[in-house]
Amino acid sequence: MEQDDCLYYSNLADSDLDLSFTSVATTATTVSARSSLARSSLTLSFNESRLSTTSNTTFSSTAVPNANHRPHRSHDNTNWAAIKAATTLSHDGALHLRHLKLLRLVGSGNLGRVFLCRLRDYDHANFALKVVDRDSLTSKKLSQVQTEAKILSTLDHPFLPTLYAHLEVSHYTCLLMDYCPHGDLHGLLRKQPMNRLSVQAVRFFAAEVLLALEYLHSRGIVYRDLKPENILIREDGHIMLSDFDLCFQSDVSPRLENRTQINAGSRSCFVQRQRLERVTEFVAEPTAAFSRSCVGTHEYLSPELASGGGHGNGVDWWAFGVLIYELLYGTTPFKGGSKDSTLRNIASNRGVRLLAPVGEREEPGMAEARDLIEKLLVKDPRKRLGCARGATDVKRHPFFNGIKWPLIRAYRPPEVRGLVVKWSKSRANVGGVSSPRWRRCFWKKLACFMRIKASKYRLNCNHNYYSHVDYHKIKKSS
Ligand SMILES: Nc1ncnc2c1ncn2[C@@H]1O[C@H](COP(=O)(O)OP(=O)(O)OP(=O)(O)O)[C@@H](O)[C@H]1O
């Protein structure tokens, strides 16, 4: 360990907060952002290829990448500027633990603890530092930490964490990532009436998770631990998928596929002409992925996992169906009285049929949501939506109608109880969305008028709560 780092530890231990890494994590005394009802992940490994065990180096720091290496996260300018400021002053151009100031513990998990921290000489940017005490871990958990660090170092996506630095100090592995101040989707769900979110909110969160899964799959990464607890909410209300210790990597062969689709053509007199259009789609899904390890969280395990057989990319699409179900209905579809009965329900041959409530008016979009869930919760992975062509197929489902996928980062997050997002002018401008006040008022009033009309005539329309984000305005200002 470097001299400076030793000094830093002793200072840290003396501080009022006593956030030194040296004490063993005890959930009883730590403040966790994760609610006590959060479900833990299970791992029963049979054949996972082990990464080599950690090196004996007492100190190492990865070369800190810059925003140019992560073009899709380069709008995190404050964070990158902070890192740049610290590393420019550093004698070896690398980031060290002494550059960081730990503010408080935000959560602890199976592998380690996560602290909110800032850089010492640059106070404007918040980071999350995941600290793992390698000495306290079994070799299986060590390999999970290494998997997580390896995967994090390759990610560059708005809905996935950016790894700003990977520090190996003595027997600690420290991963510096984006900080998410609004906790996770599991906590948010518990704040809602009957633990349910509106269809609009579910569409927003599900669409962002779908894009994150699409990106992971296109890199051959099967996530395997999708659940609300692992979906964190960034400062701007958009999501960040976290926790990559259960992922597995396989090969993926991207391909371009042609498809014919019917488009509404011109309208003459009373006849709507339709025309056929050929579209070329990019498909990158690890369809040949195969693992025998039984990992995941009970209520989210797919039948092929629950029955102990091998599995592939389909486990993520199954979990995606369970996630949408839980966000809409407040509980998971196969939950039994015990973990065993949950697993039995999942493995049983009964298919999933969701019926519309009799004599009750439903929120618009519920019928499409039910259809999507049924198509994702197909027990045979070969027939499950998403397994053959990945997110390309899932995105086309009517539940997501109206979503402009490339613009989703600029969408305003839905209004949800317990989620107060500061949608500042400057933040809105990041996506290029700026318009005079009168125009915003006009769009708001028009949207309100359309909503009233739709509910009056019970139109089964797909609400697009992003209507105030005008595509043309974005294009013009960008
Ligand atoms: N980037 C972040 N910003 C804010 N909080 C975070 C962040 N990352 C993790 N947390 C919080 O820290 C807790 C533990 O993190 P994490 O799940 O990554 O640890 P873990 O040891 O891998 O846990 P497990 O594998 O048991 O799920 C989470 O419950 C979450 O609330």
PDBQT file of the ligand as one rigid body, heavy atoms in Angstrom, charges set to zero:
ROOT
HETATM    1  N1  LIG A 501     -24.514   3.517  -7.831  1.00  0.00    +0.000 N 
HETATM    2  C1  LIG A 501     -25.245   3.480  -6.726  1.00  0.00    +0.000 A 
HETATM    3  N2  LIG A 501     -25.851   4.579  -6.255  1.00  0.00    +0.000 NA
HETATM    4  C2  LIG A 501     -26.597   4.530  -5.133  1.00  0.00    +0.000 A 
HETATM    5  N3  LIG A 501     -26.765   3.425  -4.393  1.00  0.00    +0.000 NA
HETATM    6  C3  LIG A 501     -26.189   2.296  -4.810  1.00  0.00    +0.000 A 
HETATM    7  C4  LIG A 501     -25.395   2.253  -5.990  1.00  0.00    +0.000 A 
HETATM    8  N4  LIG A 501     -24.946   0.995  -6.182  1.00  0.00    +0.000 NA
HETATM    9  C5  LIG A 501     -25.431   0.292  -5.163  1.00  0.00    +0.000 A 
HETATM   10  N5  LIG A 501     -26.189   1.048  -4.328  1.00  0.00    +0.000 N 
HETATM   11  C6  LIG A 501     -26.868   0.618  -3.116  1.00  0.00    +0.000 C 
HETATM   12  O1  LIG A 501     -26.009  -0.257  -2.423  1.00  0.00    +0.000 OA
HETATM   13  C7  LIG A 501     -26.653  -1.496  -2.165  1.00  0.00    +0.000 C 
HETATM   14  C8  LIG A 501     -25.683  -2.644  -2.398  1.00  0.00    +0.000 C 
HETATM   15  O2  LIG A 501     -25.175  -2.570  -3.711  1.00  0.00    +0.000 OA
HETATM   16  P1  LIG A 501     -24.983  -3.838  -4.634  1.00  0.00    +0.000 P 
HETATM   17  O3  LIG A 501     -26.292  -4.495  -4.839  1.00  0.00    +0.000 OA
HETATM   18  O4  LIG A 501     -24.242  -3.430  -5.857  1.00  0.00    +0.000 OA
HETATM   19  O5  LIG A 501     -24.055  -4.698  -3.736  1.00  0.00    +0.000 OA
HETATM   20  P2  LIG A 501     -23.818  -6.245  -3.809  1.00  0.00    +0.000 P 
HETATM   21  O6  LIG A 501     -22.865  -6.552  -2.718  1.00  0.00    +0.000 OA
HETATM   22  O7  LIG A 501     -23.415  -6.622  -5.201  1.00  0.00    +0.000 OA
HETATM   23  O8  LIG A 501     -25.262  -6.788  -3.482  1.00  0.00    +0.000 OA
HETATM   24  P3  LIG A 501     -26.023  -8.102  -3.938  1.00  0.00    +0.000 P 
HETATM   25  O9  LIG A 501     -25.135  -8.871  -4.844  1.00  0.00    +0.000 OA
HETATM   26  O10 LIG A 501     -26.354  -8.757  -2.660  1.00  0.00    +0.000 OA
HETATM   27  O11 LIG A 501     -27.275  -7.593  -4.621  1.00  0.00    +0.000 OA
HETATM   28  C9  LIG A 501     -27.830  -1.563  -3.098  1.00  0.00    +0.000 C 
HETATM   29  O12 LIG A 501     -28.905  -2.063  -2.402  1.00  0.00    +0.000 OA
HETATM   30  C10 LIG A 501     -28.101  -0.136  -3.506  1.00  0.00    +0.000 C 
HETATM   31  O13 LIG A 501     -29.187   0.360  -2.748  1.00  0.00    +0.000 OA
ENDROOT
TORSDOF 0
